């Protein structure tokens, strides 16, 4: 099992047939190699997303590790209750900004009050409904929700049109003089349905070449 909610080989074959220009991108990148990140819970995944926002992976991993170290007995990871019991000063002391402390507290409260779906419940919601629920959390915008759907749940048809790097990759790969607007990228991506996640991944890979 790949962990994805779709067959990657079928998705790539569909994209090759649907868009000759994207076929060149696929050929230059090679086999589909997107990796999903394991999630112990929806809370854990979103808490990590909040910590990682606007930081390099190295800096974010260091801070996240410090947060985890606050709760050495939490073998399955810290929980909403852990965050609720920890003072702002302690959370700020491990490197979290004030905004991220507030976001973690809001997330913890919403999960504790069952105002967010569990991970199992999230799997049963369609993309639009799940994004609508996730963006209720302070600090979780549409982009963060889309990354959760793509890289945590393996949803097949997510196109994060507000992502600057994706717009840049599209402009380069399709030889556009200017970055496409989110609306233009959404229109261009219609031909990639129902595998826009896979198309996005391939475009992102061109930035690493």
MODELLER restraints for C-alpha pairs under 7 A, 6 or more apart:
rsr = mdl.restraints
at = mdl.atoms
rsr.add(forms.Gaussian(group=physical.xy_distance, feature=features.Distance(at['CA:3:A'], at['CA:154:A']), mean=6.91, stdev=0.5))
rsr.add(forms.Gaussian(group=physical.xy_distance, feature=features.Distance(at['CA:4:A'], at['CA:154:A']), mean=4.61, stdev=0.5))
rsr.add(forms.Gaussian(group=physical.xy_distance, feature=features.Distance(at['CA:4:A'], at['CA:155:A']), mean=6.83, stdev=0.5))
rsr.add(forms.Gaussian(group=physical.xy_distance, feature=features.Distance(at['CA:5:A'], at['CA:154:A']), mean=5.91, stdev=0.5))
rsr.add(forms.Gaussian(group=physical.xy_distance, feature=features.Distance(at['CA:5:A'], at['CA:155:A']), mean=5.97, stdev=0.5))
rsr.add(forms.Gaussian(group=physical.xy_distance, feature=features.Distance(at['CA:5:A'], at['CA:156:A']), mean=6.65, stdev=0.5))
rsr.add(forms.Gaussian(group=physical.xy_distance, feature=features.Distance(at['CA:6:A'], at['CA:156:A']), mean=6.39, stdev=0.5))
rsr.add(forms.Gaussian(group=physical.xy_distance, feature=features.Distance(at['CA:11:A'], at['CA:195:A']), mean=5.90, stdev=0.5))
rsr.add(forms.Gaussian(group=physical.xy_distance, feature=features.Distance(at['CA:15:A'], at['CA:192:A']), mean=6.00, stdev=0.5))
rsr.add(forms.Gaussian(group=physical.xy_distance, feature=features.Distance(at['CA:16:A'], at['CA:22:A']), mean=6.68, stdev=0.5))
rsr.add(forms.Gaussian(group=physical.xy_distance, feature=features.Distance(at['CA:16:A'], at['CA:23:A']), mean=4.79, stdev=0.5))
rsr.add(forms.Gaussian(group=physical.xy_distance, feature=features.Distance(at['CA:18:A'], at['CA:191:A']), mean=6.20, stdev=0.5))
rsr.add(forms.Gaussian(group=physical.xy_distance, feature=features.Distance(at['CA:18:A'], at['CA:192:A']), mean=6.66, stdev=0.5))
rsr.add(forms.Gaussian(group=physical.xy_distance, feature=features.Distance(at['CA:25:A'], at['CA:202:A']), mean=6.90, stdev=0.5))
rsr.add(forms.Gaussian(group=physical.xy_distance, feature=features.Distance(at['CA:26:A'], at['CA:202:A']), mean=6.37, stdev=0.5))
rsr.add(forms.Gaussian(group=physical.xy_distance, feature=features.Distance(at['CA:29:A'], at['CA:202:A']), mean=6.90, stdev=0.5))
rsr.add(forms.Gaussian(group=physical.xy_distance, feature=features.Distance(at['CA:29:A'], at['CA:205:A']), mean=6.72, stdev=0.5))
rsr.add(forms.Gaussian(group=physical.xy_distance, feature=features.Distance(at['CA:29:A'], at['CA:206:A']), mean=6.91, stdev=0.5))
rsr.add(forms.Gaussian(group=physical.xy_distance, feature=features.Distance(at['CA:34:A'], at['CA:201:A']), mean=6.98, stdev=0.5))
rsr.add(forms.Gaussian(group=physical.xy_distance, feature=features.Distance(at['CA:36:A'], at['CA:151:A']), mean=4.94, stdev=0.5))
rsr.add(forms.Gaussian(group=physical.xy_distance, feature=features.Distance(at['CA:36:A'], at['CA:152:A']), mean=5.61, stdev=0.5))
rsr.add(forms.Gaussian(group=physical.xy_distance, feature=features.Distance(at['CA:36:A'], at['CA:154:A']), mean=6.63, stdev=0.5))
rsr.add(forms.Gaussian(group=physical.xy_distance, feature=features.Distance(at['CA:37:A'], at['CA:151:A']), mean=6.02, stdev=0.5))
rsr.add(forms.Gaussian(group=physical.xy_distance, feature=features.Distance(at['CA:37:A'], at['CA:152:A']), mean=5.30, stdev=0.5))
rsr.add(forms.Gaussian(group=physical.xy_distance, feature=features.Distance(at['CA:38:A'], at['CA:152:A']), mean=6.46, stdev=0.5))
rsr.add(forms.Gaussian(group=physical.xy_distance, feature=features.Distance(at['CA:39:A'], at['CA:45:A']), mean=5.74, stdev=0.5))
rsr.add(forms.Gaussian(group=physical.xy_distance, feature=features.Distance(at['CA:39:A'], at['CA:152:A']), mean=6.63, stdev=0.5))
rsr.add(forms.Gaussian(group=physical.xy_distance, feature=features.Distance(at['CA:41:A'], at['CA:119:A']), mean=5.54, stdev=0.5))
rsr.add(forms.Gaussian(group=physical.xy_distance, feature=features.Distance(at['CA:42:A'], at['CA:118:A']), mean=5.97, stdev=0.5))
rsr.add(forms.Gaussian(group=physical.xy_distance, feature=features.Distance(at['CA:42:A'], at['CA:119:A']), mean=4.91, stdev=0.5))
rsr.add(forms.Gaussian(group=physical.xy_distance, feature=features.Distance(at['CA:43:A'], at['CA:111:A']), mean=6.86, stdev=0.5))
rsr.add(forms.Gaussian(group=physical.xy_distance, feature=features.Distance(at['CA:47:A'], at['CA:104:A']), mean=6.31, stdev=0.5))
rsr.add(forms.Gaussian(group=physical.xy_distance, feature=features.Distance(at['CA:50:A'], at['CA:100:A']), mean=6.48, stdev=0.5))
rsr.add(forms.Gaussian(group=physical.xy_distance, feature=features.Distance(at['CA:50:A'], at['CA:139:A']), mean=6.68, stdev=0.5))
rsr.add(forms.Gaussian(group=physical.xy_distance, feature=features.Distance(at['CA:51:A'], at['CA:60:A']), mean=6.36, stdev=0.5))
rsr.add(forms.Gaussian(group=physical.xy_distance, feature=features.Distance(at['CA:51:A'], at['CA:64:A']), mean=6.43, stdev=0.5))
rsr.add(forms.Gaussian(group=physical.xy_distance, feature=features.Distance(at['CA:51:A'], at['CA:100:A']), mean=6.69, stdev=0.5))
rsr.add(forms.Gaussian(group=physical.xy_distance, feature=features.Distance(at['CA:52:A'], at['CA:60:A']), mean=4.90, stdev=0.5))
rsr.add(forms.Gaussian(group=physical.xy_distance, feature=features.Distance(at['CA:63:A'], at['CA:94:A']), mean=6.33, stdev=0.5))
rsr.add(forms.Gaussian(group=physical.xy_distance, feature=features.Distance(at['CA:63:A'], at['CA:95:A']), mean=5.89, stdev=0.5))
rsr.add(forms.Gaussian(group=physical.xy_distance, feature=features.Distance(at['CA:66:A'], at['CA:94:A']), mean=5.79, stdev=0.5))
rsr.add(forms.Gaussian(group=physical.xy_distance, feature=features.Distance(at['CA:67:A'], at['CA:94:A']), mean=6.47, stdev=0.5))
rsr.add(forms.Gaussian(group=physical.xy_distance, feature=features.Distance(at['CA:68:A'], at['CA:77:A']), mean=6.91, stdev=0.5))
rsr.add(forms.Gaussian(group=physical.xy_distance, feature=features.Distance(at['CA:68:A'], at['CA:78:A']), mean=6.53, stdev=0.5))
rsr.add(forms.Gaussian(group=physical.xy_distance, feature=features.Distance(at['CA:71:A'], at['CA:78:A']), mean=6.44, stdev=0.5))
rsr.add(forms.Gaussian(group=physical.xy_distance, feature=features.Distance(at['CA:80:A'], at['CA:108:A']), mean=4.24, stdev=0.5))
rsr.add(forms.Gaussian(group=physical.xy_distance, feature=features.Distance(at['CA:80:A'], at['CA:109:A']), mean=6.97, stdev=0.5))
rsr.add(forms.Gaussian(group=physical.xy_distance, feature=features.Distance(at['CA:80:A'], at['CA:111:A']), mean=6.90, stdev=0.5))
rsr.add(forms.Gaussian(group=physical.xy_distance, feature=features.Distance(at['CA:80:A'], at['CA:112:A']), mean=6.33, stdev=0.5))
rsr.add(forms.Gaussian(group=physical.xy_distance, feature=features.Distance(at['CA:83:A'], at['CA:105:A']), mean=6.62, stdev=0.5))
rsr.add(forms.Gaussian(group=physical.xy_distance, feature=features.Distance(at['CA:83:A'], at['CA:108:A']), mean=6.68, stdev=0.5))
rsr.add(forms.Gaussian(group=physical.xy_distance, feature=features.Distance(at['CA:84:A'], at['CA:105:A']), mean=6.60, stdev=0.5))
rsr.add(forms.Gaussian(group=physical.xy_distance, feature=features.Distance(at['CA:84:A'], at['CA:108:A']), mean=6.86, stdev=0.5))
rsr.add(forms.Gaussian(group=physical.xy_distance, feature=features.Distance(at['CA:88:A'], at['CA:101:A']), mean=6.86, stdev=0.5))
rsr.add(forms.Gaussian(group=physical.xy_distance, feature=features.Distance(at['CA:91:A'], at['CA:101:A']), mean=6.71, stdev=0.5))
rsr.add(forms.Gaussian(group=physical.xy_distance, feature=features.Distance(at['CA:92:A'], at['CA:98:A']), mean=6.85, stdev=0.5))
rsr.add(forms.Gaussian(group=physical.xy_distance, feature=features.Distance(at['CA:103:A'], at['CA:138:A']), mean=4.94, stdev=0.5))
rsr.add(forms.Gaussian(group=physical.xy_distance, feature=features.Distance(at['CA:103:A'], at['CA:139:A']), mean=5.33, stdev=0.5))
rsr.add(forms.Gaussian(group=physical.xy_distance, feature=features.Distance(at['CA:106:A'], at['CA:137:A']), mean=6.40, stdev=0.5))
rsr.add(forms.Gaussian(group=physical.xy_distance, feature=features.Distance(at['CA:106:A'], at['CA:138:A']), mean=6.13, stdev=0.5))
rsr.add(forms.Gaussian(group=physical.xy_distance, feature=features.Distance(at['CA:107:A'], at['CA:137:A']), mean=5.78, stdev=0.5))
rsr.add(forms.Gaussian(group=physical.xy_distance, feature=features.Distance(at['CA:110:A'], at['CA:116:A']), mean=6.12, stdev=0.5))
rsr.add(forms.Gaussian(group=physical.xy_distance, feature=features.Distance(at['CA:116:A'], at['CA:133:A']), mean=6.69, stdev=0.5))
rsr.add(forms.Gaussian(group=physical.xy_distance, feature=features.Distance(at['CA:122:A'], at['CA:130:A']), mean=6.56, stdev=0.5))
rsr.add(forms.Gaussian(group=physical.xy_distance, feature=features.Distance(at['CA:131:A'], at['CA:142:A']), mean=6.77, stdev=0.5))
rsr.add(forms.Gaussian(group=physical.xy_distance, feature=features.Distance(at['CA:131:A'], at['CA:145:A']), mean=5.62, stdev=0.5))
rsr.add(forms.Gaussian(group=physical.xy_distance, feature=features.Distance(at['CA:134:A'], at['CA:140:A']), mean=6.74, stdev=0.5))
rsr.add(forms.Gaussian(group=physical.xy_distance, feature=features.Distance(at['CA:134:A'], at['CA:145:A']), mean=6.15, stdev=0.5))
rsr.add(forms.Gaussian(group=physical.xy_distance, feature=features.Distance(at['CA:135:A'], at['CA:141:A']), mean=5.21, stdev=0.5))
rsr.add(forms.Gaussian(group=physical.xy_distance, feature=features.Distance(at['CA:135:A'], at['CA:142:A']), mean=6.21, stdev=0.5))
rsr.add(forms.Gaussian(group=physical.xy_distance, feature=features.Distance(at['CA:135:A'], at['CA:145:A']), mean=6.77, stdev=0.5))
rsr.add(forms.Gaussian(group=physical.xy_distance, feature=features.Distance(at['CA:143:A'], at['CA:160:A']), mean=6.50, stdev=0.5))
rsr.add(forms.Gaussian(group=physical.xy_distance, feature=features.Distance(at['CA:146:A'], at['CA:158:A']), mean=6.76, stdev=0.5))
rsr.add(forms.Gaussian(group=physical.xy_distance, feature=features.Distance(at['CA:146:A'], at['CA:160:A']), mean=6.46, stdev=0.5))
rsr.add(forms.Gaussian(group=physical.xy_distance, feature=features.Distance(at['CA:149:A'], at['CA:155:A']), mean=5.56, stdev=0.5))
rsr.add(forms.Gaussian(group=physical.xy_distance, feature=features.Distance(at['CA:150:A'], at['CA:158:A']), mean=6.62, stdev=0.5))
rsr.add(forms.Gaussian(group=physical.xy_distance, feature=features.Distance(at['CA:150:A'], at['CA:197:A']), mean=6.62, stdev=0.5))
rsr.add(forms.Gaussian(group=physical.xy_distance, feature=features.Distance(at['CA:156:A'], at['CA:194:A']), mean=6.69, stdev=0.5))
rsr.add(forms.Gaussian(group=physical.xy_distance, feature=features.Distance(at['CA:156:A'], at['CA:195:A']), mean=5.04, stdev=0.5))
rsr.add(forms.Gaussian(group=physical.xy_distance, feature=features.Distance(at['CA:156:A'], at['CA:196:A']), mean=6.53, stdev=0.5))
rsr.add(forms.Gaussian(group=physical.xy_distance, feature=features.Distance(at['CA:156:A'], at['CA:197:A']), mean=5.17, stdev=0.5))
rsr.add(forms.Gaussian(group=physical.xy_distance, feature=features.Distance(at['CA:156:A'], at['CA:198:A']), mean=6.86, stdev=0.5))
rsr.add(forms.Gaussian(group=physical.xy_distance, feature=features.Distance(at['CA:157:A'], at['CA:193:A']), mean=6.41, stdev=0.5))
rsr.add(forms.Gaussian(group=physical.xy_distance, feature=features.Distance(at['CA:157:A'], at['CA:194:A']), mean=5.12, stdev=0.5))
rsr.add(forms.Gaussian(group=physical.xy_distance, feature=features.Distance(at['CA:157:A'], at['CA:195:A']), mean=4.63, stdev=0.5))
rsr.add(forms.Gaussian(group=physical.xy_distance, feature=features.Distance(at['CA:157:A'], at['CA:196:A']), mean=4.48, stdev=0.5))
rsr.add(forms.Gaussian(group=physical.xy_distance, feature=features.Distance(at['CA:157:A'], at['CA:197:A']), mean=4.98, stdev=0.5))
rsr.add(forms.Gaussian(group=physical.xy_distance, feature=features.Distance(at['CA:158:A'], at['CA:196:A']), mean=5.44, stdev=0.5))
rsr.add(forms.Gaussian(group=physical.xy_distance, feature=features.Distance(at['CA:158:A'], at['CA:197:A']), mean=4.81, stdev=0.5))
rsr.add(forms.Gaussian(group=physical.xy_distance, feature=features.Distance(at['CA:159:A'], at['CA:196:A']), mean=5.49, stdev=0.5))
rsr.add(forms.Gaussian(group=physical.xy_distance, feature=features.Distance(at['CA:159:A'], at['CA:197:A']), mean=5.98, stdev=0.5))
rsr.add(forms.Gaussian(group=physical.xy_distance, feature=features.Distance(at['CA:159:A'], at['CA:200:A']), mean=6.51, stdev=0.5))
rsr.add(forms.Gaussian(group=physical.xy_distance, feature=features.Distance(at['CA:161:A'], at['CA:182:A']), mean=4.80, stdev=0.5))
rsr.add(forms.Gaussian(group=physical.xy_distance, feature=features.Distance(at['CA:161:A'], at['CA:185:A']), mean=6.14, stdev=0.5))
rsr.add(forms.Gaussian(group=physical.xy_distance, feature=features.Distance(at['CA:161:A'], at['CA:186:A']), mean=6.25, stdev=0.5))
rsr.add(forms.Gaussian(group=physical.xy_distance, feature=features.Distance(at['CA:162:A'], at['CA:182:A']), mean=5.65, stdev=0.5))
rsr.add(forms.Gaussian(group=physical.xy_distance, feature=features.Distance(at['CA:166:A'], at['CA:200:A']), mean=6.85, stdev=0.5))
rsr.add(forms.Gaussian(group=physical.xy_distance, feature=features.Distance(at['CA:166:A'], at['CA:203:A']), mean=6.58, stdev=0.5))
rsr.add(forms.Gaussian(group=physical.xy_distance, feature=features.Distance(at['CA:166:A'], at['CA:204:A']), mean=5.91, stdev=0.5))
rsr.add(forms.Gaussian(group=physical.xy_distance, feature=features.Distance(at['CA:167:A'], at['CA:179:A']), mean=5.92, stdev=0.5))
rsr.add(forms.Gaussian(group=physical.xy_distance, feature=features.Distance(at['CA:167:A'], at['CA:180:A']), mean=6.06, stdev=0.5))
rsr.add(forms.Gaussian(group=physical.xy_distance, feature=features.Distance(at['CA:168:A'], at['CA:179:A']), mean=5.91, stdev=0.5))
rsr.add(forms.Gaussian(group=physical.xy_distance, feature=features.Distance(at['CA:169:A'], at['CA:203:A']), mean=5.54, stdev=0.5))
rsr.add(forms.Gaussian(group=physical.xy_distance, feature=features.Distance(at['CA:169:A'], at['CA:204:A']), mean=6.14, stdev=0.5))
rsr.add(forms.Gaussian(group=physical.xy_distance, feature=features.Distance(at['CA:169:A'], at['CA:206:A']), mean=6.56, stdev=0.5))
rsr.add(forms.Gaussian(group=physical.xy_distance, feature=features.Distance(at['CA:169:A'], at['CA:207:A']), mean=6.27, stdev=0.5))
rsr.add(forms.Gaussian(group=physical.xy_distance, feature=features.Distance(at['CA:170:A'], at['CA:203:A']), mean=6.35, stdev=0.5))
rsr.add(forms.Gaussian(group=physical.xy_distance, feature=features.Distance(at['CA:171:A'], at['CA:177:A']), mean=6.97, stdev=0.5))
rsr.add(forms.Gaussian(group=physical.xy_distance, feature=features.Distance(at['CA:171:A'], at['CA:178:A']), mean=6.58, stdev=0.5))
rsr.add(forms.Gaussian(group=physical.xy_distance, feature=features.Distance(at['CA:171:A'], at['CA:179:A']), mean=5.49, stdev=0.5))
rsr.add(forms.Gaussian(group=physical.xy_distance, feature=features.Distance(at['CA:171:A'], at['CA:180:A']), mean=6.70, stdev=0.5))
rsr.add(forms.Gaussian(group=physical.xy_distance, feature=features.Distance(at['CA:189:A'], at['CA:196:A']), mean=6.86, stdev=0.5))
rsr.add(forms.Gaussian(group=physical.xy_distance, feature=features.Distance(at['CA:192:A'], at['CA:199:A']), mean=6.80, stdev=0.5))
